[in-house]
Amino acid sequence: MRLRTRNPRRVAIAGLALVTAAALTACSSDSDDSEGSASVDSTSETETSEAVDESAPEAPLDQLILAEGEAPGGGVVQVIEPDLLREAVDKLVADQGKKLMEDPACDKVSRLETVSNFATSDGVTAAVRYKQSEEDETEHRFGIGMVGQELEEFMDRSLYEACTSSRSATNPNVELVMTVSDAPAVEGAEGFRVTSDFITTRPDGGRSLSRAVAIHGFARDTTVSVEYAARGDDPAADPVLPTAAGALDAIYNAQMTKLVDAE
């Protein structure tokens, strides 16, 4: 998966590293077109490194996130200006005050404070872009969000495991299915993966799937989210291509390793 774009354009990126939060809060929309994202992995016990390094790095946050030339596989990295995310963050914050899901456990998760809450203030956000292949110009876009503190509920795996499925509180045509699994192991860090599937039933009876995969990570008094979203017309089929799934894990590994090794 090699990116061939020479001049990274300023894509409309609002919501890229907000993908998981946006997926959850999208359920507050009454539109038949509302979509969400989903989680796809399964797991049991929380994955925790034997020793999580909690010492805060001296380097500022914007030097800790992956920079151009550091993404695995030659991905183009673009740090996103906060103003481009402001509208999405404002909507996220507003929706977190509403009931979003019928199931109480899923509703709690949908309204947690996330890395995305800090995207326009104390956090930093980046996009990583790849072409699908040398022959296919289709672009994979991944988001990285980072904030220089521990978000305890965001990193509480048990809260996500308590949510398995729920209908949207405002749109009965949207159902959330959530699963949790281990993140790639990185020495000195801890993390887990949340896959959120939003299944929308259309008026004609057909169903579509929006899947968001977010890997939550923590090390060096810094909380990280690495995210990817995909859509499909068959809820039984995984819309995330194997190359994209592999890139997501590789980006998480590279990001957490840079954080752990930071001065």
N, C-alpha and C positions, 0 to 999 in steps of 0.2 A: 504494500500500500504506500505508494510513493507520490508525494505531492509535487506537481510540476508547475504550479502557478508561480511565476517569478515576481509579480507585483501584488502582494496581498491587498485586496480591496477592502474598504470599510464596509463590511457586510452589515445588514440590519441584524444586530446580534442581541438585542434586548431579549432576555429570557434564555440565552444559551446556557450560561452557568446557573440560571434560575430554573432549569428544566424540571427538576423534581418538585420544587415548591410550586412552580407554575402548573404542573400537572395536577397536583393535589387541589390547588385553589381554583383550577378551571371548573371544578364541579359546582362552584357557586354560580356559574352562568346558566341562565334558563334557555340558552340557545340550543336547538337540536343539533347544532354543529359542534357543541362543546366536546373537547377532547381532553385526555389526560395522559398519564404516562404510567408505566407499570414496573413492577419489580419482578425479577425472574429467578432468583436463586433460592435454594433451600438450605436450611442449616439448623443446628441446634445450639451448641454452646458458643458464647461470645469468644471470638478470637482475640487474644491479648498476648503481646510479646512478653517474654519472661521479664524484661526490664524495659519499660517505656521511658524514654528520655524526656523528662519534663522541664529541663532547663531551657529558659528562653534564649534564642539566638541574639547576638548583638546586631546582626544585620537587619535593616528595615524590611518590612513585609514585602515591598515591591522587588526586593532582591532575592527573596526566597522562592517566589513562584517561578515556574519554568520560563526560561527566556528563549529568544530566537536561537536556533541551533542546538537546543537541549532536548527537544522532543524526540522520542524514539522513532526510528523509521523516516526521519527527515521531514516531520510535520512542520508546517508553518505556524508559529506562535504569535498571537496578537493580544497584547494587554488591552482590555476594553476600558474606554473612558467612562467614568461613573455616570456622566450625563446620559449616555446611551442606554443605561439600565434604569434610570430614575423612574420612568413610567411603570415598568414591570415591578420594581421594588415597591412603589407606592401602592399598586394594586395588591401585591402580596401582603403587605402590612394591613391594608384595609380588610382583606378577606380573612386574615387570621383572627379577626374579632367576631366572625360569624360561625354559625354551625354549618359545617361543610359536608359531613358524612353522617349517615344514620347510625352506624355502629359506633358506640362511644370510644372504643379503643382506636378505631380508624380516624374518628373525628379529632381525638387528641393529637395523633401523629400529624394530621393535616394542618394543625394550627401551631405546631412547635416553632420556636425561634430557630432559624437555620442560618447557615453561612450567608445565604442570599440576603438576609435582613441587613447585612453590613456592607453590601456591594457598593453602596454609594457614600459610605461614611468611613468606617474603620477597616474595611476589607479591601481585597484586590481580586480582580476577575480576569481570566485569560481564556482565549479560545485557541484550540489546536485544530488545524485543518489538514486533511489528506484528500487526494484523489483516490477513487476506488481502485484504479489500476492505470497502467500506461495507456490502455485502450479505452477506458471508461472515465469520462470527465466527472461523473457523479461525485459529489463532495461529501465526505464524512466530517462532521463538526462535533468536537468534544469541548466541554466546559470545565474549567478549574476555578473553584472559589476558595478563598483563604481568609481567615480572620485570626488575629493575634491574641486569642484567648481560648480557653476550653469551654465549649458549649455543651454542658453536661447532659441535657436532655437529648440534644442532637446526637450525642455519642452513646446514648443508652439503648443498646440493642434490644433489650427486653420490651421496650415500648413499641418497636416496630414488629417484633414477633407476636405481640398481642393482637395486632391487626392482620386478619387474614382476608376478609372480603366485606364489602359494604356497598350499598346503594348511595348515590349522591343524595344529599338532603334536599336539594332544589331541583334535580333533574333525574327522575326515576329511570330514564333511558340510559343512564351511565352507571356502570358498576366498577368498583375498584377491587382488584385482586392483588395482594401484596405478599411477597416472599422475601426471606432474608437468608444470606449465606456468608461464608467467610470471604474476606478480602485477601488478595495476595499477601503473603507474609513478608514484612519488611522489618529487619532487626532494629529495635529501638522505637518502633511505632506500633499502634494498634488500629484496627479498623474492621469494618464489615460492609457487606454489599446489600443494598435494598433495591428490589425490582418492583416497580409499581405498574400494573397493567390496568388501563382504563378501557373497558369494553363498552362501546356505544352501539345501541340498537337503533337503527334508522327507521323512519316511518314505513318503508317498504319491507321491513322485517330483516333486512340484511344487517350484519354486524361488522364493525371495524375495531381494530385494536391500536391503542397508542401505548407504547412501552417506554418507560424511563428507567434507566439503570444508574444508580448513584452509589459510589463507593465513599463511605465516610472514613476519614482518617484523623488520627491525633498523634502528635509528637511535639516536643520542644515548646509546650504551652501554645500550640497553634492548631486550629481545627481546619481541616481540608475537606472539600467535596469535589470529586471528579465524576463527571456526568456525561451521559449520552442518551439520545432519544431516537426512536424509530416508529414508523407506522406500518400497519398491514391490514389487508381486507379479510384475513382469515384468523380469528382469535385462537385457533388451534396451532397456528404456525408461528415460529419465532421470527419476528421481523428484523432482529439484530443479526446481521451477517457475521459469520465466524471471524472474518478479518477485523470487523469493528469491535467485536468482543475482545479479541486479542489486543487490539490497540488500546482499548480502555484499560485493561490490566497493565499494559506496558507503561502507559502514561501515569497511572497511579504509582506504580513502582518507582519510576523515575522521579516523580514529584516528592514522594515521601523520603526517598533516599537523599535527594538534595536537601530537604529540610533537616533530616537527622544529621547530615554531615556538615551543616552550616556552622560558621564560626559564631 
